[in-house]
Amino acid sequence: MEGFTISWIGALAGLAIAIILILRKLNPVYALFLGAIVGALIGGANLEQTVGVLVSGTQSVMGTVLRVLAAGVLAGVMMESGAAETIAQAIVKKFGGGKAILALALATMIITAVGVFIPVAVLIVAPIALSVGNKMGISKIALLLALSGGGKAGNIISPNPNTIAAARGFNLDLSNVMLAGLVPAICGLIVTVIVASLLKNKGVKVTDEEAVDHEVDTSKYPSLGKAIVAPLIAVVLLMINPIGSISGIEALAKFKVDAMYILPIAGIVGMLAMGQGKKILEYTASGLNKMTATVLILIGAGGIAGLISASDLSTQVVSLIEASGISGTFLAPIAGILMAAATASTSTGVILATGSFGQAILDMGTAPLAAAVMVHTGATVIDSLPQGNYFHVTAGAMKMTIKQRMGLIPYEAIVGGTMAIVATLIYGFFL
């Protein structure tokens, strides 16, 4: 493999083949691998070199895979124990019906931010949204925008696979990437509430049959105080190092523990706080099962990222941008937008963007942290297309038809686009 370079034509062909196969409903893992294989052969590699390309690419994502699997402990505890439901209920009750859209968006944002996958977060809050929407006369499209927009905002500040992929793609601490996404996330939440409020009388409403009782069974779920133990420990431990660096407290700055340790520790401590220590095998098994599909897709994405990394595509992209006179800063968010749109997945989009265009982005003079945040927020713009699982899960959760769900995509793009623009302005131009 040393000294061998695949043609950029092969890299683009492989990426195009993978995207077409995904759109044709082939399993994304196989689609990504097949795209990588065919692209390598088109680009001039022989069979042995093609295997080397795939092995090298998949090896490059193993650090991300390890951290995603570790995050499964925290995710399993939050979902299986009822802690996520307790947090959502508390937020909605606190704000009351008069601020229903804000409450729903904030609840989904917080649940996603503490480590629950965004599709699962929507599933958790959806019954509450249907009940509240029925009582307040709020349309389904406004309700789902509140959930989806809030989830997107929480997703860029969470210890979820997409954030882990953004951090590992540019060799950064997870906590730094989470913290850097805070301002764009807040802006995304604000825009979500504004746009959803404008849409509350647009489209179909929730019927009495669709509304469900969303009251928490207190005998089944933990109290709020116990429910927040796990996410609170995770956030505090993850943030100690960057906070110490900013404040100049040397003792804190030297405290540096990887998320691979912090996330499972937080999950286990939270589980013990809820008195669920006997269910450690059940909760961790559930978390691992929920991470399996994500891990497989990350490995598939690593394969095609290996193809593009072994090609001269990044050199061609840099030359094209320099010749066009367009600021190289825009490559980061554009890469995130295009890759996430192609795969209809934030996490897969991020790992493809960082693996395929990461070096080109850095070659344009963009700092690693700025690159990570811009790629990450870019991946939230149009990541909810019909070829992905999120589109169908959220449509089912809110009892919407495919046509009704399609109508939400432009509004979701407004939320994601706002976060990408804010991130680009802050990290691409102002800092």
HUKAFEN-V11412 format. One record per helix or strand of 3 or more residues. SS is the DSSP state (2 for helix, 1 for strand). FROM is the first residue (numbers start at 1). LEN is the number of residues. If there is no record, write none. Layout:
BEGIN
SS | FROM | LEN
SS | FROM | LEN
END
This chain:
BEGIN
2 | 8 | 16
2 | 28 | 15
2 | 47 | 14
2 | 62 | 19
2 | 83 | 13
2 | 97 | 17
2 | 118 | 19
2 | 140 | 16
2 | 161 | 9
2 | 174 | 7
2 | 182 | 17
2 | 224 | 4
2 | 229 | 19
2 | 250 | 5
2 | 259 | 15
2 | 277 | 33
2 | 313 | 12
2 | 330 | 14
2 | 346 | 18
2 | 368 | 11
2 | 389 | 9
2 | 402 | 5
2 | 409 | 22
END
